[in-house]
Amino acid sequence: MSFSRLLPALVAVLAAGVAAKSKCNSGAGLTVQTTSGELTGAINATAPNVRQFLGIPYAKPPVGALRFQPPTPYVSDGPVNATKFGASCLPPKASGGASTSVYDLIPEFYNADPEVGEDCLFVNVFAPLRPTGEKLPVFIWIHGGGFTGNSGNVPYQIPAQWIEQTQGHIVVTINYRLNIFGFPNSAAQPLNAGLLDQRLAVEWARDNIAAFGGDPERMALWGQSAGAWSVNYYGYAYPEDPIVAGLIADSGGSAVFTTDPTYSNFTSVATAAGCGGLDAAAELSCMQGVDALTIQALYSNTSGVSFGPSADNTTVFLNNTERALTGLVAQIPAIIGTNSREGSGFVPIPQNGSTPSDDEINAASTIITCPTFQEIQNRLAGGLTTYRYEYTGNFSNITPLPWIGAIHSGELPLIFGTHFEYRGNSTQFEYDVSHAMQGKLAYVPRGSSEFVLCIKLTHKV
């Protein structure tokens, strides 16, 4: 089993990075002054060398007249109790029907937080407890979930154990609006508010991460699945001012997620909510006054509607290959890859105890692999520094049925260091693989093609 098949150039670049830089650090203190206010954080309960600051508002609550609109920065000098995660953004209502999804066997891949709401635009910061020198590199994490669910506090994606292991970096996890609230695509407002939320969160990190001991010049934007799509969209949306120094996209491309040129999805829900038969502006205004839980119930139960990023020519484009060829993409390095059994999470569990065929799993995998490979080709055609990996791990305390293998999202418990926390003990080999994978991502981009080592591994593989 190997974590990756990295391009040969990566090895040389990383080796140069080790020689170039080996000393890293963080700031200290459980009280931090930010543009969101004076935060009081806590020490993580299971990682005693990690400070965490949870539920930090980075945007005003997107409610009322701010619903469906671009986010507005939250600015305050008041106290913030940053010891508890904020509400997750509204997902669809559960159908209550029987499910045959593999992920039902692995609930830690989903957000289990019962607190959800429209006021959900929060970031969380995890940092080492003690300072040791210069500013630390930063990962800004964008969760997946098909632009419909999850949040910055999915159990398998809490970075405290990773930071406890390395003591050499900071992780920022973010919430962004989902479904119709984040991607309304209404005739009056055809924008991707959820992607604009992500940009504002990156700006928040740029302006505040130094207070936690982080280096705003060494931030990498990293996401998986819908988060990877978000990362790739981001590169095309901000070619002149990406803020971050590099991109990491696990299992995701940059193709348009939703196509609805007649805005019928939004109008269908608006009609069900009593806002039908109005002009575009009045329809949007009416929907801003409907109770959020009513909207949630309506789009969850309206057949044939879906909400996700659509081409607005601001955050999402139809011509990414052309944009890459003409330089209309951020000129920063990226790591992009996939897992060997992406599709095992998308085929139903056979009810007769049999095993899905490899052909079924491989066909389902193309949902992820083909868009990812296309994005790699876009970047290579544009001459952009791009490193590719494939994850092939199969560990029984993550994927309980042997045929599942390296499922979509399966690499995340190894990287975040959460593989041992929920579903049984890990073997020493699993720990070693986890530490090695964490070290691979320790090389945070700096400059156009240089990767600098900023996390020291304490275990060798």
Beta strands, then each sheet from edge to edge (+ up, - down):
strand 1: 31-34
strand 2: 37-40
strand 3: 42-43
strand 4: 50-57
strand 5: 79-81
strand 6: 122-128
strand 7: 136-142
strand 8: 170-174
strand 9: 214-224
strand 10: 246-250
strand 11: 334-339
strand 12: 386-391
strand 13: 443-446
strand 14: 450-453
sheet 1: 1+ 2- 5-
sheet 2: 3+ 4- 6+ 8- 7- 9- 10- 11- 12-
sheet 3: 13+ 14-
end
